[in-house]
Amino acid sequence: MDPEEKLIVALDFPAAQPAMALLTQLEGRCRWVKVGLELFYATGPDLIELIRQRGFKVFLDLKLHDIPNTVAGAVRSVGTIGASLLTLHAFGGRAMLEAAVSQSLALETPPELLAVTVLTSVDAAALHEVGIPSTPQEQVLRLGEMAVRAGVPGLVCSAEEVSTLRGHLGKDVRLVVPGIRPAGSAPGDQRRVATPGQAIAAGASMLVVGRPITQAPDPRIAIEELLREIGQSSR
């Protein structure tokens, strides 16, 4: 796969203007962008079409999580606005995941669903605080296996779990990995992080990168360096 197909730039901005300004800098070197809760709530669905008109594909990271009927309705509502990937929380359970999959299959051009397993900002201590005695790795595998059995074709996980998921779920499951930090970068609020090369070598399908690009002095140079590392690790 082309390195540009493996990189998703996270447009983690509070408004459309800075997001669209960044796209101008990234045209020709980036094909995928992520729109998350902050930007989507600030701008609404019209932004997705504006981004697509600029030639980018959209990963809509809404992490849908509610009762099965409500999540199915949300998939129906947002599944027609042009996003190529859409997230929902695996913690919602198998019935919720199956309802989302069923609804997506009823759409003419559905987004590919991704089940978020354990956020990269969560470590073992955070899991224990909410009553889950498992390690992140154990919990990710449990949720990942459930999501795939429910028909979800892809997962969001940290790089630490990629090789385990590949071993249990095979090569066809799309594994999207956030928490990517180039060597020497500050982890910020992330706990389970990896370099681009480490994540790709472990078997990640796609990487989500935000602040190392959006806060770089020159985002285009940052993109070039990331693509170079992804390409070298993919050989």
N, CA, C and O of each residue as an XYZ file, in Angstrom:
940
protein
N       0.846     -1.192      0.000
C       0.000      0.000      0.000
C       0.882      1.242      0.000
O       1.890      1.296      0.703
N       0.501      2.228     -0.783
C       1.188      3.504     -0.842
C       1.245      4.117      0.556
O       0.231      4.124      1.255
N       2.414      4.639      0.990
C       2.485      5.278      2.311
C       1.434      6.359      2.520
O       0.959      6.536      3.642
N       1.057      7.089      1.466
C       0.047      8.134      1.627
C      -1.321      7.573      1.964
O      -2.172      8.294      2.485
N      -1.551      6.288      1.673
C      -2.811      5.641      2.040
C      -2.795      5.142      3.475
O      -3.825      4.717      3.997
N      -1.639      5.189      4.113
C      -1.518      4.687      5.480
C      -1.531      5.799      6.521
O      -1.560      5.517      7.719
N      -1.512      7.042      6.093
C      -1.420      8.153      7.027
C      -2.721      8.950      7.058
O      -3.220      9.378      6.017
N      -3.264      9.145      8.251
C      -4.457      9.969      8.467
C      -4.042     11.153      9.336
O      -3.524     10.971     10.438
N      -4.269     12.352      8.842
C      -3.944     13.554      9.619
C      -5.177     13.971     10.411
O      -6.251     14.171      9.844
N      -5.019     14.100     11.713
C      -6.130     14.460     12.586
C      -6.336     15.974     12.582
O      -5.462     16.731     13.004
N      -7.500     16.403     12.103
C      -7.838     17.827     12.091
C      -8.471     18.194     13.432
O      -9.667     18.475     13.512
N      -7.661     18.188     14.468
C      -8.159     18.453     15.815
C      -8.158     19.955     16.079
O      -7.308     20.480     16.798
N      -9.136     20.629     15.475
C      -9.269     22.076     15.583
C     -10.671     22.415     16.082
O     -11.592     21.609     15.949
N     -10.834     23.621     16.664
C     -12.149     24.013     17.171
C     -13.049     24.678     16.140
O     -14.193     25.013     16.444
N     -12.545     24.873     14.922
C     -13.335     25.572     13.901
C     -12.861     25.150     12.522
O     -11.806     24.534     12.375
N     -13.657     25.492     11.510
C     -13.351     25.073     10.146
C     -12.144     25.797      9.569
O     -11.358     25.190      8.841
N     -11.978     27.083      9.876
C     -10.958     27.886      9.206
C      -9.541     27.314      9.379
O      -8.850     27.139      8.375
N      -9.073     27.014     10.606
C      -7.727     26.449     10.705
C      -7.609     25.066     10.075
O      -6.548     24.695      9.572
N      -8.703     24.304     10.103
C      -8.662     22.983      9.479
C      -8.488     23.096      7.975
O      -7.669     22.387      7.389
N      -9.248     23.980      7.347
C      -9.148     24.148      5.904
C      -7.809     24.768      5.512
O      -7.274     24.467      4.445
N      -7.271     25.630      6.367
C      -5.957     26.224      6.091
C      -4.877     25.144      6.084
O      -3.973     25.169      5.249
N      -4.977     24.201      7.015
C      -4.000     23.111      7.038
C      -4.125     22.250      5.790
O      -3.116     21.811      5.240
N      -5.340     22.004      5.341
C      -5.519     21.200      4.137
C      -4.794     21.813      2.949
O      -4.246     21.087      2.120
N      -4.784     23.130      2.854
C      -4.085     23.805      1.761
C      -2.600     23.445      1.780
O      -1.982     23.286      0.727
N      -2.032     23.316      2.978
C      -0.615     22.973      3.090
C      -0.349     21.500      2.781
O       0.761     21.130      2.398
N      -1.370     20.670      2.950
C      -1.161     19.229      2.823
C      -1.577     18.657      1.480
O      -1.352     17.476      1.218
N      -2.178     19.470      0.629
C      -2.647     18.970     -0.662
C      -1.491     18.366     -1.457
O      -0.411     18.949     -1.558
N      -1.741     17.206     -2.007
C      -0.733     16.529     -2.810
C       0.144     15.576     -2.030
O       0.854     14.771     -2.633
N       0.120     15.640     -0.686
C       0.949     14.749      0.111
C       0.147     13.965      1.140
O       0.698     13.109      1.832
N      -1.124     14.243      1.246
C      -1.964     13.586      2.231
C      -3.305     13.268      1.584
O      -3.879     14.111      0.895
N      -3.801     12.066      1.801
C      -5.077     11.667      1.198
C      -6.193     11.520      2.226
O      -7.371     11.640      1.890
N      -5.823     11.262      3.477
C      -6.806     11.000      4.521
C      -6.715     12.051      5.618
O      -5.622     12.460      6.009
N      -7.874     12.485      6.113
C      -7.908     13.350      7.297
C      -8.968     12.817      8.256
O      -9.938     12.175      7.854
N      -8.750     13.103      9.529
C      -9.703     12.701     10.562
C     -10.460     13.914     11.058
O      -9.866     14.941     11.386
N     -11.777     13.789     11.112
C     -12.636     14.790     11.749
C     -13.192     14.150     13.013
O     -13.896     13.142     12.955
N     -12.865     14.748     14.160
C     -13.310     14.202     15.429
C     -14.449     15.001     16.031
O     -15.057     15.844     15.371
N     -14.727     14.721     17.293
C     -15.878     15.311     17.966
C     -15.820     16.838     18.001
O     -16.813     17.504     17.706
N     -14.673     17.388     18.358
C     -14.576     18.838     18.513
C     -14.922     19.560     17.219
O     -15.760     20.462     17.216
N     -14.293     19.176     16.137
C     -14.506     19.860     14.863
C     -15.895     19.567     14.305
O     -16.543     20.464     13.767
N     -16.354     18.339     14.425
C     -17.670     17.991     13.882
C     -18.781     18.737     14.612
O     -19.715     19.233     13.981
N     -18.687     18.819     15.924
C     -19.704     19.542     16.683
C     -19.667     21.037     16.389
O     -20.698     21.707     16.439
N     -18.485     21.560     16.083
C     -18.362     22.993     15.814
C     -18.882     23.370     14.430
O     -19.378     24.481     14.240
N     -18.775     22.468     13.468
C     -19.067     22.831     12.083
C     -20.263     22.106     11.487
O     -20.901     22.612     10.564
N     -20.571     20.912     12.012
C     -21.657     20.130     11.429
C     -21.208     19.342     10.208
O     -20.042     19.403      9.817
N     -22.133     18.603      9.608
C     -21.780     17.676      8.517
C     -21.364     18.354      7.225
O     -20.733     17.712      6.385
N     -21.691     19.624      7.029
C     -21.331     20.278      5.763
C     -19.823     20.290      5.542
O     -19.358     20.295      4.402
N     -19.068     20.295      6.622
C     -17.607     20.333      6.487
C     -17.086     19.089      5.774
O     -16.098     19.158      5.043
N     -17.743     17.965      5.983
C     -17.274     16.720      5.361
C     -17.265     16.866      3.847
O     -16.305     16.462      3.190
N     -18.322     17.438      3.290
C     -18.389     17.618      1.847
C     -17.337     18.612      1.368
O     -16.748     18.416      0.305
N     -17.092     19.669      2.125
C     -16.060     20.634      1.743
C     -14.681     19.970      1.690
O     -13.882     20.240      0.792
N     -14.422     19.113      2.648
C     -13.139     18.402      2.670
C     -13.040     17.460      1.476
O     -11.992     17.376      0.837
N     -14.112     16.761      1.176
C     -14.107     15.834      0.045
C     -13.923     16.574     -1.278
O     -13.284     16.059     -2.195
N     -14.480     17.774     -1.378
C     -14.305     18.562     -2.599
C     -12.852     18.954     -2.817
O     -12.437     19.227     -3.944
N     -12.085     18.980     -1.744
C     -10.656     19.284     -1.859
C      -9.838     18.034     -2.207
O      -8.617     18.111     -2.346
N     -10.499     16.901     -2.346
C      -9.816     15.679     -2.770
C      -9.366     14.764     -1.661
O      -8.618     13.819     -1.910
N      -9.802     15.018     -0.436
C      -9.408     14.191      0.702
C     -10.503     13.189      1.060
O     -11.687     13.432      0.830
N     -10.084     12.063      1.624
C     -11.019     11.098      2.187
C     -11.125     11.332      3.689
O     -10.153     11.716      4.339
N     -12.315     11.095      4.232
C     -12.597     11.485      5.619
C     -12.788     10.272      6.527
O     -13.573      9.368      6.239
N     -12.051     10.284      7.621
C     -12.224      9.362      8.735
C     -13.017     10.128      9.792
O     -12.474     11.014     10.452
N     -14.296      9.792      9.956
C     -15.176     10.500     10.889
C     -15.150      9.755     12.221
O     -15.715      8.670     12.359
N     -14.486     10.362     13.185
C     -14.194      9.706     14.460
C     -15.175     10.190     15.532
O     -14.833     11.034     16.360
N     -16.398      9.646     15.507
C     -17.435     10.067     16.448
C     -17.597      9.112     17.630
O     -18.263      9.447     18.609
N     -17.001      7.942     17.547
C     -17.046      6.974     18.653
C     -18.475      6.785     19.163
O     -18.749      6.992     20.345
N     -19.364      6.400     18.286
C     -20.769      6.238     18.640
C     -20.934      5.180     19.733
O     -20.354      4.097     19.652
N     -21.724      5.501     20.744
C     -21.893      4.595     21.878
C     -23.221      4.914     22.550
O     -23.355      5.941     23.215
N     -24.204      4.031     22.376
C     -25.529      4.228     22.962
C     -26.268      2.901     22.847
O     -25.657      1.883     22.522
N     -27.559      2.898     23.105
C     -28.321      1.672     22.934
C     -28.337      1.300     21.451
O     -28.180      2.178     20.602
N     -28.523      0.020     21.121
C     -28.423     -0.413     19.721
C     -29.278      0.390     18.752
O     -28.802      0.766     17.681
N     -30.519      0.657     19.103
C     -31.399      1.367     18.179
C     -30.913      2.782     17.902
O     -30.994      3.266     16.774
N     -30.410      3.439     18.938
C     -29.922      4.813     18.764
C     -28.667      4.847     17.902
O     -28.526      5.719     17.045
N     -27.757      3.908     18.123
C     -26.536      3.870     17.317
C     -26.859      3.530     15.868
O     -26.262      4.096     14.952
N     -27.792      2.618     15.654
C     -28.205      2.305     14.282
C     -28.757      3.545     13.600
O     -28.463      3.793     12.431
N     -29.557      4.327     14.321
C     -30.084      5.566     13.754
C     -28.998      6.569     13.462
O     -29.060      7.279     12.458
N     -27.993      6.639     14.335
C     -26.883      7.561     14.100
C     -26.084      7.153     12.870
O     -25.668      8.005     12.085
N     -25.869      5.848     12.702
C     -25.174      5.366     11.504
C     -25.974      5.732     10.259
O     -25.406      6.134      9.244
N     -27.282      5.592     10.340
C     -28.133      5.961      9.207
C     -28.011      7.459      8.903
O     -27.975      7.853      7.738
N     -27.948      8.287      9.940
C     -27.897      9.737      9.750
C     -26.558     10.212      9.200
O     -26.511     10.995      8.252
N     -25.466      9.732      9.802
C     -24.150     10.235      9.381
C     -23.551      9.411      8.257
O     -22.553      9.807      7.656
N     -24.161      8.255      7.967
C     -23.615      7.381      6.935
C     -23.837      7.865      5.521
O     -23.361      7.247      4.568
N     -24.552      8.958      5.376
C     -24.840      9.473      4.038
C     -24.109     10.783      3.737
O     -24.348     11.394      2.695
N     -23.223     11.220      4.632
C     -22.599     12.538      4.434
C     -21.238     12.462      3.763
O     -20.592     13.488      3.550
N     -20.798     11.257      3.429
C     -19.602     11.145      2.608
C     -18.339     10.696      3.299
O     -17.283     10.656      2.669
N     -18.409     10.352      4.583
C     -17.216      9.848      5.265
C     -16.901      8.440      4.771
O     -17.807      7.664      4.465
N     -15.621      8.119      4.697
C     -15.205      6.787      4.255
C     -15.036      5.813      5.413
O     -15.212      4.606      5.243
N     -14.692      6.338      6.597
C     -14.536      5.532      7.796
C     -15.328      6.184      8.923
O     -15.388      7.410      9.014
N     -15.938      5.364      9.784
C     -16.746      5.868     10.893
C     -16.511      4.981     12.111
O     -16.545      3.755     12.015
N     -16.268      5.625     13.272
C     -15.987      4.854     14.481
C     -17.195      4.741     15.398
O     -18.066      5.609     15.447
N     -17.203      3.612     16.129
C     -18.140      3.404     17.217
C     -17.393      2.678     18.330
O     -16.384      2.023     18.071
N     -17.870      2.787     19.550
C     -17.175      2.200     20.690
C     -17.502      0.726     20.828
O     -18.671      0.348     20.907
N     -16.467     -0.111     20.857
C     -16.686     -1.534     21.099
C     -17.290     -1.782     22.472
O     -17.961     -2.795     22.671
N     -17.067     -0.878     23.427
C     -17.635     -1.028     24.766
C     -19.168     -1.047     24.739
O     -19.797     -1.443     25.720
N     -19.765     -0.625     23.634
C     -21.224     -0.658     23.535
C     -21.801     -2.060     23.490
O     -22.999     -2.241     23.707
N     -20.971     -3.052     23.213
C     -21.425     -4.434     23.243
C     -21.816     -4.988     21.880
O     -21.984     -4.251     20.908
N     -21.955     -6.299     21.840
C     -22.174     -6.978     20.558
C     -23.485     -6.568     19.896
O     -23.525     -6.372     18.681
N     -24.569     -6.433     20.682
C     -25.857     -6.068     20.083
C     -25.779     -4.698     19.428
O     -26.323     -4.495     18.343
N     -25.107     -3.761     20.076
C     -24.957     -2.433     19.489
C     -24.135     -2.487     18.204
O     -24.493     -1.859     17.208
N     -23.037     -3.235     18.229
C     -22.186     -3.355     17.052
C     -22.938     -4.005     15.895
O     -22.835     -3.557     14.753
N     -23.691     -5.055     16.191
C     -24.447     -5.728     15.133
C     -25.516     -4.816     14.546
O     -25.768     -4.852     13.342
N     -26.145     -4.001     15.384
C     -27.150     -3.064     14.878
C     -26.511     -2.034     13.960
O     -27.090     -1.659     12.941
N     -25.314     -1.577     14.321
C     -24.605     -0.607     13.480
C     -24.217     -1.223     12.141
O     -24.372     -0.595     11.094
N     -23.714     -2.448     12.178
C     -23.329     -3.133     10.944
C     -24.538     -3.349     10.049
O     -24.476     -3.102      8.845
N     -25.629     -3.805     10.630
C     -26.847     -4.043      9.853
C     -27.326     -2.770      9.180
O     -27.713     -2.789      8.011
N     -27.302     -1.666      9.911
C     -27.753     -0.406      9.332
C     -26.803      0.075      8.242
O     -27.250      0.597      7.220
N     -25.513     -0.092      8.443
C     -24.553      0.354      7.434
C     -24.732     -0.415      6.122
O     -24.573      0.152      5.041
N     -25.057     -1.690      6.218
C     -25.241     -2.504      5.015
C     -26.481     -2.101      4.233
O     -26.610     -2.426      3.053
N     -27.393     -1.394      4.892
C     -28.602     -0.939      4.210
C     -28.391      0.366      3.456
O     -29.265      0.791      2.701
N     -27.239      1.008      3.652
C     -26.950      2.275      2.983
C     -26.383      2.017      1.592
O     -25.754      0.987      1.348
N     -26.608      2.948      0.695
C     -26.136      2.786     -0.680
C     -24.622      2.830     -0.757
O     -24.014      1.991     -1.421
N     -24.004      3.792     -0.093
C     -22.537      3.893     -0.057
C     -22.119      4.091      1.397
O     -21.822      5.211      1.815
N     -22.096      3.007      2.164
C     -21.836      3.136      3.598
C     -20.372      3.408      3.904
O     -19.490      3.009      3.144
N     -20.111      4.089      5.021
C     -18.728      4.181      5.494
C     -18.300      2.838      6.064
O     -19.136      2.063      6.529
N     -17.027      2.564      6.031
C     -16.513      1.372      6.685
C     -16.477      1.635      8.184
O     -15.962      2.660      8.631
N     -17.022      0.711      8.950
C     -17.076      0.888     10.399
C     -15.783      0.415     11.060
O     -15.175     -0.573     10.648
N     -15.384      1.148     12.095
C     -14.243      0.787     12.916
C     -14.689      0.777     14.369
O     -15.333      1.722     14.825
N     -14.354     -0.276     15.101
C     -14.687     -0.351     16.518
C     -13.495      0.114     17.345
O     -12.409     -0.460     17.259
N     -13.701      1.151     18.142
C     -12.661      1.639     19.047
C     -12.590      0.687     20.235
O     -13.604      0.419     20.879
N     -11.404      0.177     20.526
C     -11.242     -0.792     21.607
C     -10.953     -0.062     22.930
O     -11.881      0.236     23.682
N      -9.700      0.221     23.213
C      -9.320      0.964     24.420
C      -8.540      2.195     23.974
O      -7.554      2.073     23.247
N      -8.967      3.369     24.401
C      -8.320      4.605     23.983
C      -6.840      4.597     24.335
O      -6.439      4.021     25.347
N      -6.026      5.240     23.496
C      -4.583      5.265     23.746
C      -4.217      6.136     24.942
O      -3.070      6.112     25.388
N      -5.160      6.900     25.465
C      -4.915      7.686     26.676
C      -5.159      6.869     27.945
O      -4.941      7.358     29.054
N      -5.611      5.628     27.780
C      -5.983      4.774     28.916
C      -4.895      3.734     29.164
O      -4.431      3.063     28.242
N      -4.500      3.615     30.434
C      -3.558      2.568     30.824
C      -4.237      1.626     31.808
O      -5.438      1.741     32.049
N      -3.475      0.692     32.379
C      -4.053     -0.298     33.281
C      -4.699      0.360     34.492
O      -5.769     -0.063     34.932
N      -4.055      1.393     35.034
C      -4.607      2.065     36.207
C      -5.959      2.686     35.894
O      -6.875      2.623     36.715
N      -6.094      3.282     34.720
C      -7.368      3.895     34.336
C      -8.449      2.840     34.162
O      -9.598      3.067     34.541
N      -8.101      1.686     33.593
C      -9.072      0.599     33.476
C      -9.524      0.118     34.855
O     -10.708     -0.134     35.077
N      -8.579     -0.005     35.768
C      -8.918     -0.481     37.103
C      -9.846      0.496     37.815
O     -10.705      0.078     38.593
N      -9.684      1.781     37.560
C     -10.534      2.793     38.195
C     -12.005      2.628     37.818
O     -12.891      2.986     38.594
N     -12.259      2.092     36.640
C     -13.652      1.896     36.211
C     -14.086      0.442     36.356
O     -15.084      0.026     35.768
N     -13.339     -0.323     37.135
C     -13.772     -1.671     37.474
C     -13.385     -2.760     36.504
O     -13.943     -3.857     36.554
N     -12.430     -2.480     35.610
C     -11.975     -3.500     34.661
C     -10.605     -3.989     35.108
O      -9.639     -3.230     35.028
N     -10.485     -5.218     35.571
C      -9.213     -5.699     36.113
C      -8.193     -6.100     35.053
O      -7.033     -6.350     35.381
N      -8.598     -6.167     33.806
C      -7.710     -6.612     32.725
C      -6.625     -5.577     32.436
O      -6.742     -4.410     32.809
N      -5.567     -6.032     31.762
C      -4.599     -5.107     31.190
C      -5.205     -4.522     29.916
O      -6.149     -5.093     29.371
N      -4.678     -3.391     29.428
C      -5.173     -2.879     28.148
C      -5.073     -3.907     27.029
O      -5.981     -4.017     26.205
N      -3.992     -4.650     26.991
C      -3.823     -5.635     25.931
C      -4.910     -6.712     25.989
O      -5.455     -7.097     24.955
N      -5.221     -7.192     27.180
C      -6.261     -8.204     27.328
C      -7.630     -7.647     26.939
O      -8.420     -8.314     26.269
N      -7.892     -6.425     27.367
C      -9.188     -5.823     27.067
C      -9.344     -5.538     25.575
O     -10.417     -5.750     25.011
N      -8.280     -5.061     24.939
C      -8.323     -4.796     23.499
C      -8.614     -6.079     22.727
O      -9.442     -6.074     21.816
N      -7.952     -7.165     23.073
C      -8.179     -8.428     22.370
C      -9.611     -8.904     22.579
O     -10.256     -9.357     21.633
N     -10.111     -8.807     23.797
C     -11.487     -9.224     24.089
C     -12.488     -8.422     23.252
O     -13.376     -8.991     22.617
N     -12.335     -7.113     23.262
C     -13.255     -6.256     22.515
C     -13.082     -6.431     21.008
O     -14.058     -6.433     20.258
N     -11.834     -6.577     20.575
C     -11.573     -6.734     19.147
C     -12.185     -8.000     18.585
O     -12.780     -7.984     17.507
N     -12.042     -9.095     19.311
C     -12.636    -10.358     18.852
C     -14.161    -10.246     18.805
O     -14.787    -10.736     17.866
N     -14.756     -9.611     19.803
C     -16.207     -9.439     19.814
C     -16.670     -8.603     18.633
O     -17.654     -8.939     17.975
N     -15.956     -7.506     18.363
C     -16.351     -6.623     17.271
C     -16.270     -7.319     15.923
O     -17.162     -7.158     15.090
N     -15.225     -8.081     15.701
C     -15.083     -8.786     14.433
C     -16.168     -9.848     14.289
O     -16.701    -10.041     13.196
N     -16.499    -10.535     15.374
C     -17.599    -11.518     15.314
C     -18.926    -10.833     15.001
O     -19.810    -11.435     14.393
N     -19.063     -9.576     15.416
C     -20.294     -8.824     15.142
C     -20.334     -8.282     13.717
O     -21.340     -7.706     13.302
N     -19.254     -8.460     12.968
C     -19.233     -8.028     11.575
C     -18.532     -6.727     11.308
O     -18.540     -6.248     10.174
N     -17.920     -6.134     12.321
C     -17.190     -4.878     12.121
C     -15.864     -5.200     11.433
O     -15.116     -6.047     11.922
N     -15.554     -4.544     10.310
C     -14.377     -4.928      9.531
C     -13.051     -4.335      9.997
O     -11.996     -4.716      9.490
N     -13.087     -3.397     10.964
C     -11.847     -2.772     11.380
C     -11.885     -2.342     12.831
O     -12.952     -2.224     13.433
N     -10.703     -2.109     13.385
C     -10.566     -1.748     14.793
C      -9.643     -0.548     14.937
O      -8.796     -0.284     14.083
N      -9.825      0.170     16.035
C      -8.879      1.211     16.447
C      -8.217      0.713     17.724
O      -8.894      0.359     18.689
N      -6.896      0.691     17.721
C      -6.154      0.179     18.874
C      -4.822      0.907     18.945
O      -4.471      1.658     18.035
N      -4.079      0.688     20.024
C      -2.738      1.251     20.088
C      -1.764      0.309     19.398
O      -2.091     -0.843     19.111
N      -0.571      0.810     19.136
C       0.448     -0.024     18.482
C       0.834     -1.221     19.340
O       1.281     -2.240     18.813
N       0.666     -1.111     20.657
C       1.056     -2.199     21.549
C       0.230     -3.461     21.330
O       0.681     -4.561     21.648
N      -0.982     -3.309     20.784
C      -1.852     -4.467     20.611
C      -1.902     -4.987     19.171
O      -2.535     -6.010     18.910
N      -1.254     -4.309     18.253
C      -1.399     -4.657     16.840
C      -0.948     -6.081     16.542
O      -1.671     -6.836     15.893
N       0.236     -6.453     17.006
C       0.743     -7.786     16.654
C      -0.138     -8.883     17.251
O      -0.352     -9.918     16.619
N      -0.649     -8.663     18.461
C      -1.544     -9.649     19.077
C      -2.837     -9.786     18.279
O      -3.302    -10.898     18.027
N      -3.416     -8.655     17.885
C      -4.644     -8.698     17.094
C      -4.399     -9.364     15.747
O      -5.229    -10.149     15.287
N      -3.290     -9.068     15.117
C      -2.968     -9.717     13.840
C      -2.885    -11.231     14.021
O      -3.386    -11.994     13.195
N      -2.245    -11.655     15.113
C      -2.104    -13.086     15.339
C      -3.430    -13.791     15.559
O      -3.587    -14.951     15.176
N      -4.398    -13.094     16.180
C      -5.682    -13.717     16.479
C      -6.732    -13.495     15.388
O      -7.604    -14.340     15.183
N      -6.647    -12.363     14.691
C      -7.718    -11.984     13.767
C      -7.321    -12.047     12.297
O      -8.184    -11.962     11.424
N      -6.035    -12.194     12.010
C      -5.604    -12.326     10.624
C      -5.279    -11.009      9.953
O      -5.327     -9.944     10.569
N      -4.948    -11.106      8.678
C      -4.417     -9.959      7.941
C      -5.484     -9.058      7.345
O      -5.171     -7.946      6.921
N      -6.740     -9.503      7.298
C      -7.763     -8.745      6.585
C      -8.445     -7.667      7.421
O      -9.108     -6.789      6.868
N      -8.294     -7.717      8.735
C      -8.914     -6.708      9.595
C      -8.111     -5.405      9.503
O      -6.890     -5.403      9.661
N      -8.807     -4.311      9.247
C      -8.129     -3.012      9.196
C      -7.835     -2.556     10.631
O      -8.743     -2.446     11.455
N      -6.571     -2.296     10.914
C      -6.161     -1.831     12.236
C      -5.656     -0.394     12.126
O      -4.605     -0.136     11.540
N      -6.412      0.522     12.690
C      -6.081      1.945     12.641
C      -5.499      2.338     13.995
O      -6.105      2.087     15.037
N      -4.321      2.956     13.971
C      -3.560      3.177     15.200
C      -3.311      4.661     15.445
O      -2.570      5.294     14.693
N      -3.921      5.224     16.487
C      -3.574      6.578     16.936
C      -2.438      6.502     17.953
O      -1.808      5.457     18.112
N      -2.182      7.613     18.638
C      -1.103      7.614     19.619
C       0.261      7.497     18.975
O       1.176      6.920     19.562
N       0.413      8.043     17.765
C       1.681      7.974     17.039
C       2.508      9.213     17.366
O       2.042     10.345     17.236
N       3.724      8.975     17.786
C       4.633     10.065     18.123
C       6.006      9.776     17.513
O       6.626      8.768     17.851
N       6.488     10.644     16.621
C       7.851     10.466     16.104
C       8.858     10.422     17.251
O       8.613     10.982     18.320
N       9.969      9.770     17.032
C      10.995      9.658     18.075
C      11.364     11.039     18.604
O      11.615     11.966     17.834
N      11.392     11.161     19.926
C      11.747     12.435     20.547
C      10.575     13.344     20.823
O      10.744     14.373     21.478
N       9.371     12.998     20.341
C       8.198     13.837     20.562
C       7.613     13.587     21.950
O       7.729     12.490     22.497
N       6.988     14.612     22.508
C       6.333     14.471     23.808
C       5.057     13.647     23.637
O       4.347     13.833     22.648
N       4.743     12.740     24.570
C       3.539     11.925     24.451
C       2.252     12.696     24.710
O       1.175     12.243     24.322
N       2.346     13.855     25.361
C       1.142     14.627     25.664
C       0.227     13.853     26.594
O       0.683     13.318     27.605
N      -1.067     13.783     26.266
C      -2.023     13.077     27.117
C      -2.167     11.605     26.744
O      -3.071     10.927     27.231
N      -1.280     11.107     25.882
C      -1.333      9.704     25.472
C      -0.511      8.856     26.434
O       0.448      9.338     27.035
N      -0.895      7.589     26.575
C      -0.179      6.656     27.447
C       0.470      5.521     26.655
O       1.608      5.143     26.933
N      -0.235      4.987     25.688
C       0.263      3.863     24.902
C       0.616      4.383     23.518
O      -0.234      4.440     22.629
N       1.890      4.766     23.342
C       2.323      5.438     22.123
C       3.393      4.602     21.417
O       3.946      3.660     21.984
N       3.669      4.978     20.156
C       4.714      4.316     19.372
C       5.141      5.251     18.260
O       4.433      6.197     17.916
N       6.299      4.975     17.709
C       6.742      5.720     16.536
C       6.018      5.168     15.310
O       5.487      4.058     15.363
N       5.986      5.916     14.214
C       5.362      5.398     12.988
C       5.974      4.075     12.540
O       5.261      3.149     12.155
N       7.295      3.997     12.595
C       7.953      2.771     12.158
C       7.585      1.577     13.006
O       7.367      0.484     12.483
N       7.515      1.773     14.320
C       7.150      0.674     15.216
C       5.735      0.170     14.917
O       5.498     -1.037     14.877
N       4.803      1.097     14.707
C       3.414      0.710     14.467
C       3.255     -0.028     13.145
O       2.559     -1.041     13.083
N       3.891      0.465     12.090
C       3.789     -0.189     10.787
C       4.458     -1.551     10.820
O       3.919     -2.514     10.274
N       5.622     -1.652     11.448
C       6.327     -2.927     11.531
C       5.509     -3.965     12.293
O       5.604     -5.160     12.012
N       4.707     -3.513     13.253
C       3.880     -4.436     14.031
C       2.682     -4.939     13.252
O       2.087     -5.956     13.609
N       2.317     -4.218     12.164
C       1.195     -4.663     11.346
C       0.039     -3.699     11.256
O      -1.047     -4.084     10.822
N       0.240     -2.438     11.656
C      -0.825     -1.444     11.557
C      -1.187     -1.201     10.099
O      -0.316     -1.182      9.230
N      -2.483     -1.015      9.835
C      -2.949     -0.704      8.482
C      -2.820      0.783      8.189
O      -2.394      1.174      7.103
N      -3.189      1.611      9.167
C      -3.186      3.060      8.991
C      -2.800      3.705     10.323
O      -3.056      3.151     11.391
N      -2.184      4.875     10.242
C      -1.765      5.622     11.429
C      -2.503      6.948     11.483
O      -2.698      7.600     10.457
N      -2.911      7.345     12.678
C      -3.542      8.652     12.887
C      -2.545      9.544     13.611
O      -2.080      9.215     14.702
N      -2.221     10.677     12.992
C      -1.235     11.600     13.565
C      -1.847     12.987     13.627
O      -2.351     13.499     12.627
N      -1.801     13.593     14.804
C      -2.363     14.923     14.977
C      -1.316     15.959     15.279
O      -0.756     16.560     14.363
N      -1.038     16.183     16.562
C      -0.179     17.284     16.988
C       1.224     17.292     16.381
O       1.739     18.374     16.099
N       1.876     16.132     16.163
C       3.190     16.192     15.514
C       3.152     16.834     14.123
O       4.182     17.282     13.619
N       1.962     16.879     13.501
C       1.811     17.566     12.221
C       1.193     18.940     12.407
O       1.726     19.935     11.917
N       0.064     19.000     13.117
C      -0.681     20.269     13.209
C       0.064     21.326     13.995
O      -0.164     22.518     13.786
N       0.958     20.919     14.907
C       1.708     21.882     15.693
C       3.159     22.010     15.240
O       3.970     22.657     15.902
N       3.473     21.399     14.123
C       4.837     21.481     13.594
C       5.095     22.850     12.968
O       4.162     23.455     12.438
N       6.313     23.353     13.010
C       6.622     24.629     12.356
C       6.271     24.615     10.874
O       5.814     25.618     10.326
N       6.487     23.477     10.234
C       6.128     23.300      8.826
C       5.429     21.957      8.687
O       6.104     20.932      8.589
N       4.094     21.926      8.676
C       3.373     20.657      8.600
C       3.741     19.816      7.384
O       3.734     18.587      7.456
N       4.057     20.460      6.279
C       4.388     19.696      5.070
C       5.699     18.928      5.253
O       5.815     17.785      4.811
N       6.678     19.545      5.899
C       7.926     18.837      6.180
C       7.672     17.684      7.144
O       8.237     16.602      6.986
N       6.825     17.914      8.138
C       6.487     16.852      9.087
C       5.826     15.675      8.370
O       6.120     14.517      8.670
N       4.945     15.969      7.435
C       4.300     14.919      6.635
C       5.340     14.132      5.846
O       5.310     12.901      5.828
N       6.251     14.836      5.201
C       7.277     14.167      4.392
C       8.103     13.205      5.242
O       8.399     12.091      4.811
N       8.473     13.631      6.439
C       9.280     12.781      7.308
C       8.496     11.553      7.751
O       9.041     10.451      7.811
N       7.218     11.744      8.062
C       6.383     10.615      8.454
C       6.203      9.624      7.304
O       6.306      8.413      7.501
N       5.936     10.137      6.113
C       5.759      9.258      4.965
C       7.035      8.474      4.655
O       6.974      7.309      4.262
N       8.180      9.115      4.832
C       9.452      8.435      4.593
C       9.606      7.270      5.560
O       9.984      6.171      5.156
N       9.312      7.510      6.849
C       9.436      6.444      7.840
C       8.429      5.332      7.598
O       8.755      4.155      7.750
N       7.207      5.694      7.220
C       6.194      4.672      6.927
C       6.626      3.818      5.742
O       6.498      2.594      5.773
N       7.142      4.470      4.686
C       7.589      3.735      3.517
C       8.725      2.782      3.827
O       8.739      1.650      3.345
N       9.675      3.231      4.628
C      10.808      2.383      4.971
C      10.381      1.188      5.821
O      10.928      0.094      5.686
N       9.406      1.404      6.694
C       8.956      0.332      7.582
C       8.021     -0.644      6.900
O       7.776     -1.735      7.414
N       7.493     -0.258      5.737
C       6.540     -1.104      5.015
C       7.230     -2.087      4.089
O       6.571     -2.977      3.550
N       8.513     -1.960      3.888
C       9.218     -2.821      2.933
C       9.390     -4.234      3.442
O       9.964     -5.074      2.750
